[in-house]
Amino acid sequence: MEHRIVGPGPYRATKLWNETVELFRTRMPLRKHRCRFKSYERCFTAAEAVDWLHDLLRCNQNFGPEVTRKQTVQLLKKFLKNHVIEDIKGKWGQEDFEDNGHLYRFPPSSPLKPYPKRPPYQKDAIKFPEWNDSPPGVSQENIPVRPLVMNSEMWYKRHSIAIGEVPACRLVYRRQLTEANVEEIWKSMTLSHLQKILGLDSLEEVLDIKLVKSKFIIHNVYSVSQQGVVILDDKSKLPHWVLSAMKCLANWPNCSDLKQPMYVGFEKDVFKTIADYYGHLKEPLLTFHLFDAFVSVLGLLQEEKMAIEAFQICCLLLPPENRRKLQLLMKMMTRICSNKEMPPLCDGLGTRTLMIQTFSRCILCSKDEVDLDELLAARLVTFLMDNYQDILKVPLALQTSIEERVAHLRRVQIKYPGADMDITLSAPSFCRQISPEEFEYQRAYGSQEPLAALLEEVITDAKLSRKEKKKKLKQFQKSYPEVYQERFPTPESEALLFPEKPKPKPQMLMWALKNPFQPFQRTRSFRM
C-alpha cells in the first residue's frame, strides 16, 4: 500500500492523524461475525484490526517499518477513546482495547480532528539588526541630526566622483553592539535559516518564536566539551548516579574485568535505573513547545541531508540541560546497540527495539494525548540513532555566517569626504515634519545652488589648464545637464568661455634675403 508523504508544515501531526483515520475507515476489511449465538454484520475483531493497521503503518513512509504491534494497540486504544471505533454494543470512550477476539465496528460518522486556530502571522522575513539601526529603546521621534550646512567646497567633495576624481576615504566607527544586539542576531538568523529549510511562510505556524531563548542557542554553540557535549554550570541538573549508570552501560567491560560489580541481571537493573529517571521527567527532552517543529522536520526524511540540517537547528533551540541529556542518552543507546558483548536487556525483544520503545516517549511527546506521538517519536528516535553524531553537533555553516554578520556590524564603515561626518556640527537640531509642497520644492531646488556654485568654481579656477577645464565641464554637463543648461543656455554663451585666439601671421623667410641691398656678384665659373 502506497501513501503520500506529509511534508513539513503546520499541524503535521493532526494531518497524519486524520489521514490514518480515513485510511483505516475506508480500507479495513469488514465481514460478518458471530458472538454468543448472535450474528453481527460489517464488523471486525480486535486482533484483525491490529493485524491490518500494523501492516498499514509499517508500509507507510510517514511512520516506517519500526512500528511495533504494541504501538499499534496503543493507537487503537486512542481510536476507541475518540470514537473512531466502537464495540458492537456502541460503547466507546475508554482505552480498554485489547489484542483479542472482541468485536468492534465503525460508528456512522467519525469526525476528524479540527485544526487549531492561531492568530494571523506576518509574512515579513525575520529581521535582524542592520548597520544603521538605532539602539533598542530609542524612539524614532525627535532624533538629533546634523544640520545640512553645505558650502561649495563640501559639494565639490561630495560630487567629485561625477567630475572625474575619486576622493580620499575616511573610516567611521559604528555604535558598539550590545549583548542584547548579538543575542538578537543569533536568534533571528537561526530561525530564518530554519524557516528557509522548511519552506514555510512563517515559523509561527510550527513554534512560538517568543519562547525561543537566544541565550540557549549561544550556550549550545560555545559551551561544549572537546567531544561536543554541552557543559552545564550547574552539574546537579544531571545526577551523578545517573551519569555513572549511563557510562557503565555505554562502556560495558569484558567479563574478565574484576573491577566491575557483576551478578546475574546486573545490567538489567542498571538499565531500569536509567529508564526510570528519564521516564519521570516533567517534560520530554525536545520540550512541548518544539513538538510541532520536530514533527514538521520529520516530513523531510526523504531528503536526508536537509533533514539532518533542520534537526541540527532545532536541537540548538533546546535548553542546554535538555541538549546535554539528549546527547548522553543517544550516545549510550547507540553504543549499547552496537556492543555485541552486551547481554540481552529484555527477553524476547531486540536491543534496538527496546531502546526505541523505552526512550522514545521521554524524547518526543505532545500534551495532546490523541496525537500520534508514540509513532512519531519512534520514527524520530530511529533517525536520531542512525545520525546522532551529525544531528547533535553545531552546524558550522550557520555559525560562520552569524559570526561574520556580527563582525561586519562591528567593523568600521568607509565614508567619503563631504558626507555627514565632514559637516561642521553646530547646535543639535531635530527632525521636523514638512508639507508635501515644501518637500517637492526642496527636492527640486535644494541642490541647485550648491551645484551652480561648484560649476562656477570650475569655470573660474585659474589653475586648471584649458584642456582640463573643458574635460571637467563636459563631465559636469553629462552628470547635471539641467544646471549646465541654466548656466550656458546657448552655444554662444558657452563659446564666450573659450574665445578663439587670433592666428599669428606667417613670418617671411629672412634667410633667403640675408643681404638684400648688396650688388650682384659674379660667381666664379666651375668650368675649367
C-alpha positions as CSV (number, residue, x, y, z in Angstrom):
1,M,0.0,0.0,0.0
2,E,1.4,3.3,-1.1
3,H,0.6,6.5,0.7
4,R,1.5,10.1,0.2
5,I,4.2,11.7,2.4
6,V,3.0,14.5,4.5
7,G,5.7,17.1,4.2
8,P,6.9,19.8,6.7
9,G,4.4,22.3,7.8
10,P,1.9,23.3,10.5
11,Y,-0.3,20.8,12.1
12,R,1.5,17.8,10.6
13,A,0.6,15.5,13.5
14,T,-3.1,16.4,13.1
15,K,-2.9,15.8,9.3
16,L,-1.3,12.4,9.9
17,W,-4.0,11.5,12.4
18,N,-6.8,12.4,10.0
19,E,-5.2,10.6,7.2
20,T,-4.7,7.5,9.2
21,V,-8.3,7.6,10.4
22,E,-9.6,7.9,6.9
23,L,-7.4,5.1,5.6
24,F,-8.5,2.8,8.4
25,R,-12.2,3.5,7.9
26,T,-12.2,3.2,4.2
27,R,-9.9,0.2,3.7
28,M,-10.3,-2.0,6.8
29,P,-12.0,-5.3,5.7
30,L,-15.4,-5.8,7.3
31,R,-17.3,-9.0,7.5
32,K,-20.0,-11.0,9.4
33,H,-19.1,-12.3,12.9
34,R,-20.9,-14.4,15.5
35,C,-20.7,-13.7,19.2
36,R,-22.8,-15.5,21.9
37,F,-25.2,-17.1,19.4
38,K,-25.8,-13.8,17.6
39,S,-24.6,-12.5,14.2
40,Y,-23.1,-9.0,13.6
41,E,-22.7,-7.5,10.2
42,R,-19.8,-5.3,9.0
43,C,-17.6,-5.6,12.0
44,F,-14.1,-6.9,12.8
45,T,-12.3,-8.4,15.7
46,A,-9.6,-6.6,17.7
47,A,-6.9,-8.9,16.5
48,E,-7.9,-8.4,12.9
49,A,-7.7,-4.6,13.4
50,V,-4.3,-4.9,15.0
51,D,-3.0,-7.1,12.1
52,W,-4.3,-4.8,9.3
53,L,-3.4,-1.5,10.9
54,H,0.1,-2.7,11.8
55,D,0.8,-3.6,8.2
56,L,-0.6,-0.2,7.1
57,L,1.6,1.7,9.4
58,R,4.8,-0.3,8.6
59,C,4.2,0.3,4.9
60,N,3.5,4.0,5.4
61,Q,6.7,6.1,4.9
62,N,5.4,8.6,7.3
63,F,5.9,6.1,10.1
64,G,8.3,3.4,8.8
65,P,8.9,-0.3,9.4
66,E,10.0,0.3,13.1
67,V,6.4,0.4,14.2
68,T,5.7,-2.4,16.6
69,R,2.5,-4.3,17.3
70,K,2.4,-2.8,20.8
71,Q,2.4,0.7,19.4
72,T,-0.5,-0.3,17.0
73,V,-2.5,-1.5,20.0
74,Q,-1.9,1.9,21.7
75,L,-3.1,3.7,18.7
76,L,-6.3,1.6,18.5
77,K,-6.9,2.5,22.2
78,K,-6.9,6.1,21.2
79,F,-9.2,5.3,18.3
80,L,-11.7,3.8,20.8
81,K,-11.4,6.7,23.2
82,N,-12.0,9.3,20.4
83,H,-14.9,7.3,18.9
84,V,-13.1,6.4,15.7
85,I,-14.3,2.8,16.5
86,E,-16.8,1.4,19.0
87,D,-17.7,-2.1,20.2
88,I,-20.7,-3.9,18.8
89,K,-22.8,-2.6,21.7
90,G,-22.0,1.0,20.9
91,K,-19.6,1.6,23.8
92,W,-16.6,3.9,23.4
93,G,-14.6,6.5,25.4
94,Q,-12.4,4.1,27.4
95,E,-8.9,2.8,26.5
96,D,-9.8,-0.8,27.3
97,F,-8.9,-2.1,23.8
98,E,-7.1,-5.5,24.0
99,D,-5.5,-7.6,21.3
100,N,-8.1,-10.3,21.4
101,G,-11.3,-11.5,19.6
102,H,-13.6,-8.8,20.9
103,L,-15.8,-7.4,18.2
104,Y,-15.7,-3.7,17.0
105,R,-17.3,-1.6,14.3
106,F,-17.2,1.9,12.8
107,P,-19.7,4.4,14.0
108,P,-22.0,6.1,11.4
109,S,-19.8,9.2,11.5
110,S,-16.3,9.7,12.7
111,P,-15.4,13.3,13.0
112,L,-11.9,14.2,12.2
113,K,-9.7,16.4,14.4
114,P,-10.1,20.1,13.7
115,Y,-7.0,22.2,13.0
116,P,-6.2,24.6,15.8
117,K,-6.8,28.3,15.0
118,R,-3.8,30.6,15.5
119,P,-3.6,34.3,15.1
120,P,-2.7,35.6,11.7
121,Y,1.0,35.8,11.1
122,Q,3.1,38.3,9.2
123,K,4.8,37.1,6.1
124,D,7.7,39.5,6.6
125,A,11.1,37.9,6.7
126,I,12.7,37.7,10.1
127,K,14.7,40.9,10.5
128,F,18.0,41.2,12.3
129,P,19.8,44.4,13.2
130,E,21.3,46.4,10.3
131,W,24.3,48.7,10.3
132,N,22.3,51.9,10.9
133,D,19.6,50.5,13.2
134,S,19.0,52.7,16.2
135,P,19.8,51.1,19.6
136,P,16.9,49.3,21.3
137,G,14.7,51.6,23.4
138,V,15.4,54.7,21.3
139,S,12.4,56.4,19.9
140,Q,12.3,57.4,16.2
141,E,10.8,60.7,17.1
142,N,12.9,63.8,17.9
143,I,16.2,62.1,16.8
144,P,19.0,64.6,16.8
145,V,20.5,65.1,13.3
146,R,23.3,67.2,11.9
147,P,22.2,70.4,10.1
148,L,23.0,70.3,6.3
149,V,25.2,73.4,6.2
150,M,26.8,72.9,2.8
151,N,29.2,75.2,1.0
152,S,30.7,74.8,-2.4
153,E,33.8,73.0,-1.0
154,M,31.7,70.3,0.6
155,W,29.6,69.9,-2.5
156,Y,32.8,69.7,-4.5
157,K,34.0,66.9,-2.3
158,R,30.7,65.0,-2.4
159,H,30.3,65.3,-6.2
160,S,33.9,64.9,-7.2
161,I,33.3,61.5,-8.5
162,A,30.9,62.8,-11.0
163,I,33.6,65.1,-12.4
164,G,36.2,62.5,-12.6
165,E,38.0,62.5,-9.3
166,V,37.9,59.9,-6.5
167,P,38.3,61.5,-3.1
168,A,40.2,60.0,-0.1
169,C,38.0,57.9,2.2
170,R,37.6,58.1,6.0
171,L,36.9,55.3,8.5
172,V,33.8,55.8,10.6
173,Y,33.2,53.5,13.6
174,R,29.7,52.2,14.2
175,R,28.0,52.3,17.6
176,Q,29.1,49.4,19.8
177,L,26.9,46.3,19.7
178,T,25.4,45.3,23.0
179,E,25.0,41.8,24.3
180,A,21.3,42.1,23.5
181,N,22.1,43.0,19.9
182,V,24.3,40.0,19.5
183,E,21.7,37.7,21.0
184,E,19.0,39.0,18.7
185,I,21.2,38.4,15.7
186,W,21.8,34.8,16.7
187,K,18.1,34.2,17.3
188,S,16.9,35.9,14.1
189,M,19.4,34.3,11.8
190,T,19.0,30.8,13.3
191,L,15.2,31.0,12.9
192,S,15.4,32.5,9.5
193,H,17.6,29.6,8.3
194,L,15.2,27.0,9.8
195,Q,12.3,28.7,8.1
196,K,14.2,28.6,4.8
197,I,14.9,24.9,5.1
198,L,11.3,24.0,6.0
199,G,10.0,26.2,3.2
200,L,7.4,27.9,5.3
201,D,6.0,31.5,5.1
202,S,6.4,31.8,8.9
203,L,7.7,29.8,11.7
204,E,4.8,30.9,13.9
205,E,2.9,28.0,12.2
206,V,5.1,25.4,14.0
207,L,6.5,27.1,17.1
208,D,6.1,30.2,19.3
209,I,9.0,32.4,18.5
210,K,8.6,34.3,21.8
211,L,9.6,31.1,23.7
212,V,12.9,30.7,21.8
213,K,15.7,31.8,24.0
214,S,18.8,33.3,22.2
215,K,21.0,32.5,25.3
216,F,20.2,28.8,24.8
217,I,21.4,28.9,21.2
218,I,24.7,30.7,22.1
219,H,25.3,28.4,25.1
220,N,24.8,25.3,23.0
221,V,27.2,26.6,20.4
222,Y,30.1,27.7,22.5
223,S,29.9,26.0,25.9
224,V,30.8,22.5,24.8
225,S,33.5,20.0,25.6
226,Q,36.0,18.6,23.1
227,Q,33.6,15.8,22.4
228,G,30.9,18.3,21.5
229,V,28.8,17.7,24.6
230,V,27.2,20.7,26.3
231,I,28.8,21.8,29.5
232,L,26.5,23.0,32.3
233,D,27.3,25.4,35.1
234,D,25.1,23.5,37.4
235,K,26.2,19.9,37.3
236,S,23.3,18.8,39.5
237,K,20.9,19.1,36.5
238,L,22.0,15.5,35.7
239,P,22.6,13.5,38.9
240,H,26.0,11.8,39.3
241,W,24.5,8.4,39.9
242,V,22.5,8.6,36.6
243,L,25.7,9.6,34.7
244,S,27.6,6.8,36.3
245,A,24.9,4.3,35.3
246,M,24.9,5.6,31.7
247,K,28.7,5.3,31.5
248,C,28.5,1.8,32.9
249,L,26.3,0.6,30.0
250,A,27.9,2.7,27.3
251,N,31.3,1.4,28.2
252,W,30.3,-2.2,29.1
253,P,33.6,-4.1,30.0
254,N,34.6,-7.6,29.3
255,C,33.7,-10.4,31.8
256,S,37.4,-10.5,32.7
257,D,37.2,-7.1,34.3
258,L,37.0,-7.8,38.0
259,K,36.6,-4.2,39.0
260,Q,33.0,-4.2,37.6
261,P,30.5,-5.5,40.2
262,M,28.8,-8.4,38.5
263,Y,25.8,-10.5,39.3
264,V,23.1,-12.1,37.3
265,G,20.8,-9.4,35.9
266,F,23.1,-6.5,36.9
267,E,22.9,-4.9,33.5
268,K,19.1,-5.1,33.6
269,D,19.0,-3.3,36.9
270,V,21.3,-0.5,35.7
271,F,19.2,-0.1,32.5
272,K,16.0,0.0,34.6
273,T,17.5,2.8,36.8
274,I,18.3,4.9,33.7
275,A,14.9,4.3,32.2
276,D,13.1,5.2,35.4
277,Y,15.0,8.5,35.6
278,Y,14.2,9.6,32.1
279,G,10.7,8.3,32.3
280,H,9.8,10.6,35.2
281,L,11.0,13.8,33.6
282,K,8.4,16.6,33.8
283,E,8.8,17.4,30.1
284,P,10.3,15.5,27.2
285,L,13.8,16.3,26.2
286,L,12.6,18.0,23.0
287,T,10.1,20.1,25.0
288,F,6.4,20.5,24.5
289,H,6.6,23.8,22.6
290,L,9.0,22.4,20.0
291,F,6.9,19.3,19.3
292,D,5.4,20.7,16.1
293,A,8.8,21.9,14.9
294,F,10.4,18.4,15.2
295,V,7.3,16.7,13.8
296,S,7.4,19.1,10.9
297,V,11.1,18.2,10.2
298,L,10.1,14.5,10.0
299,G,8.4,15.4,6.7
300,L,11.9,15.9,5.2
301,L,13.3,12.4,6.0
302,Q,13.2,11.5,2.3
303,E,15.9,14.2,1.8
304,E,18.3,13.1,4.5
305,K,20.8,16.0,4.2
306,M,18.1,18.6,4.6
307,A,16.5,16.7,7.5
308,I,19.8,16.5,9.3
309,E,20.4,20.2,8.9
310,A,16.9,21.1,10.1
311,F,17.3,18.8,13.2
312,Q,20.6,20.4,13.9
313,I,19.0,23.8,14.1
314,C,16.0,22.6,16.1
315,C,18.3,21.0,18.6
316,L,20.1,24.3,19.1
317,L,16.9,25.8,20.4
318,L,16.7,23.3,23.3
319,P,17.6,24.3,26.8
320,P,21.3,23.4,27.4
321,E,20.2,20.9,30.2
322,N,17.9,19.1,27.7
323,R,20.5,19.1,25.0
324,R,23.2,17.6,27.2
325,K,20.8,14.9,28.5
326,L,19.8,14.1,24.9
327,Q,23.5,13.9,23.7
328,L,24.5,11.5,26.5
329,L,21.3,9.4,26.1
330,M,21.8,8.9,22.4
331,K,25.4,8.1,22.8
332,M,24.6,5.4,25.3
333,M,21.8,4.0,23.2
334,T,23.9,3.6,20.1
335,R,26.8,2.1,22.0
336,I,24.6,-0.5,23.6
337,C,23.1,-1.4,20.3
338,S,26.5,-1.8,18.6
339,N,28.0,-3.7,21.6
340,K,27.9,-7.4,20.8
341,E,29.1,-8.3,24.2
342,M,26.2,-6.7,25.9
343,P,23.8,-9.3,27.4
344,P,20.2,-9.1,26.4
345,L,18.4,-6.5,28.4
346,C,14.9,-7.8,27.7
347,D,13.8,-11.4,26.9
348,G,12.1,-11.7,23.6
349,L,12.8,-8.1,22.4
350,G,15.7,-6.9,20.4
351,T,18.1,-4.3,21.9
352,R,17.4,-1.7,19.3
353,T,13.6,-2.1,19.6
354,L,13.9,-2.0,23.3
355,M,15.9,1.3,23.2
356,I,13.3,2.9,20.9
357,Q,10.3,1.7,22.9
358,T,11.8,2.7,26.2
359,F,13.1,6.2,25.5
360,S,11.0,7.5,22.6
361,R,8.3,9.0,24.8
362,C,10.8,10.8,27.0
363,I,12.4,12.3,24.0
364,L,9.3,13.4,22.0
365,C,5.8,13.8,23.3
366,S,2.9,16.1,22.9
367,K,0.5,17.5,25.5
368,D,-2.4,16.2,23.4
369,E,-3.0,12.5,24.1
370,V,-4.9,11.9,20.9
371,D,-1.9,12.7,18.7
372,L,0.2,10.0,17.0
373,D,3.1,11.0,19.4
374,E,4.2,7.4,20.1
375,L,4.6,6.6,16.4
376,L,6.1,9.9,15.5
377,A,8.5,9.7,18.5
378,A,9.6,6.2,17.4
379,R,10.2,7.5,13.9
380,L,12.3,10.4,15.2
381,V,14.3,8.3,17.6
382,T,15.1,5.8,14.9
383,F,16.5,8.6,12.7
384,L,18.4,10.1,15.7
385,M,20.1,6.8,16.5
386,D,21.3,6.5,12.9
387,N,22.5,10.1,12.6
388,Y,23.0,11.4,16.1
389,Q,26.7,12.4,15.6
390,D,25.7,14.7,12.8
391,I,22.5,16.0,14.2
392,L,23.8,16.9,17.7
393,K,26.8,18.8,16.5
394,V,26.9,22.5,15.9
395,P,26.1,23.5,12.2
396,L,29.4,25.1,11.2
397,A,27.9,26.9,8.1
398,L,25.3,28.7,10.3
399,Q,27.8,29.5,13.0
400,T,30.2,31.0,10.4
401,S,27.5,33.1,8.8
402,I,26.3,34.5,12.1
403,E,29.8,35.3,13.3
404,E,30.6,37.0,10.0
405,R,27.4,39.1,10.4
406,V,28.3,40.2,13.9
407,A,31.9,41.0,12.8
408,H,30.5,43.0,9.8
409,L,28.4,45.1,12.1
410,R,31.3,45.7,14.4
411,R,33.6,46.6,11.5
412,V,34.4,50.2,10.6
413,Q,32.4,51.8,7.8
414,I,34.0,53.7,4.9
415,K,32.7,57.1,4.1
416,Y,33.9,59.7,1.7
417,P,34.6,63.4,2.4
418,G,31.6,65.6,2.2
419,A,29.4,63.0,3.9
420,D,27.6,63.8,7.2
421,M,30.7,63.1,9.2
422,D,32.6,66.0,7.5
423,I,29.8,68.6,8.1
424,T,30.5,71.1,10.8
425,L,28.2,70.4,13.6
426,S,26.6,73.3,15.4
427,A,23.8,73.1,17.9
428,P,21.8,69.8,17.7
429,S,18.6,70.1,15.7
430,F,15.7,67.7,15.5
431,C,13.6,66.3,12.7
432,R,10.7,68.5,11.6
433,Q,7.7,67.4,9.6
434,I,7.2,69.5,6.4
435,S,4.4,69.8,3.9
436,P,4.4,67.9,0.6
437,E,4.8,71.2,-1.3
438,E,7.9,72.2,0.7
439,F,9.3,68.7,0.2
440,E,8.9,68.9,-3.6
441,Y,10.4,72.4,-3.6
442,Q,13.5,71.3,-1.6
443,R,13.9,68.2,-3.8
444,A,13.8,70.3,-7.0
445,Y,15.8,73.3,-6.0
446,G,17.6,72.4,-2.8
447,S,20.7,71.1,-4.6
448,Q,20.7,73.6,-7.5
449,E,22.5,76.4,-5.7
450,P,25.5,74.3,-4.4
451,L,25.8,72.7,-7.9
452,A,25.8,76.0,-9.6
453,A,28.4,77.3,-7.2
454,L,30.5,74.2,-7.9
455,L,30.2,74.9,-11.6
456,E,31.3,78.5,-11.1
457,E,34.4,77.3,-9.2
458,V,35.4,75.1,-12.1
459,I,34.9,77.9,-14.6
460,T,36.9,80.5,-12.6
461,D,39.7,78.1,-11.5
462,A,42.8,79.7,-13.0
463,K,44.9,76.7,-12.0
464,L,43.2,74.5,-14.5
465,S,44.5,74.3,-18.0
466,R,42.2,74.9,-20.9
467,K,42.1,71.1,-21.7
468,E,41.4,70.0,-18.1
469,K,38.7,72.7,-17.7
470,K,36.9,71.5,-20.9
471,K,37.1,67.9,-19.7
472,K,35.6,68.7,-16.3
473,L,32.8,70.8,-17.8
474,K,32.0,68.1,-20.2
475,Q,31.7,65.6,-17.3
476,F,29.6,68.1,-15.3
477,Q,27.3,68.6,-18.3
478,K,26.8,64.8,-18.5
479,S,26.0,64.5,-14.8
480,Y,23.9,67.6,-14.2
481,P,22.5,68.7,-17.6
482,E,19.9,71.0,-16.1
483,V,22.3,73.0,-14.0
484,Y,24.7,73.2,-17.0
485,Q,21.9,74.3,-19.3
486,E,20.9,77.1,-17.0
487,R,24.5,78.4,-16.9
488,F,25.0,78.1,-20.6
489,P,21.6,78.5,-22.3
490,T,23.1,78.9,-25.8
491,P,26.2,77.6,-27.6
492,E,27.3,81.2,-28.0
493,S,27.4,81.7,-24.2
494,E,29.5,78.6,-23.9
495,A,31.8,79.8,-26.6
496,L,32.5,83.0,-24.8
497,L,34.2,81.0,-22.0
498,F,36.8,79.8,-24.5
499,P,37.3,82.6,-27.0
500,E,39.4,81.7,-30.1
501,K,42.9,83.0,-30.1
502,P,44.0,85.1,-33.1
503,K,46.1,83.2,-35.5
504,P,49.7,84.6,-35.9
505,K,50.8,85.8,-39.4
506,P,53.4,83.7,-41.1
507,Q,56.9,85.1,-40.9
508,M,59.0,85.8,-44.0
509,L,61.9,83.6,-44.9
510,M,64.7,86.0,-44.0
511,W,67.4,83.6,-44.6
512,A,66.7,83.9,-48.3
513,L,67.3,87.7,-48.2
514,K,70.3,87.8,-46.0
515,N,71.9,90.8,-47.8
516,P,69.1,92.2,-50.0
517,F,70.9,95.5,-50.9
518,Q,74.3,94.2,-51.9
519,P,75.1,94.3,-55.7
520,F,75.1,91.1,-57.6
521,Q,78.4,89.4,-57.5
522,R,79.6,87.3,-60.4
523,T,80.5,83.9,-59.2
524,R,83.4,82.0,-60.4
525,S,82.6,79.5,-63.0
526,F,83.3,76.0,-62.2
527,R,84.2,75.2,-65.7
528,M,87.9,74.7,-66.2
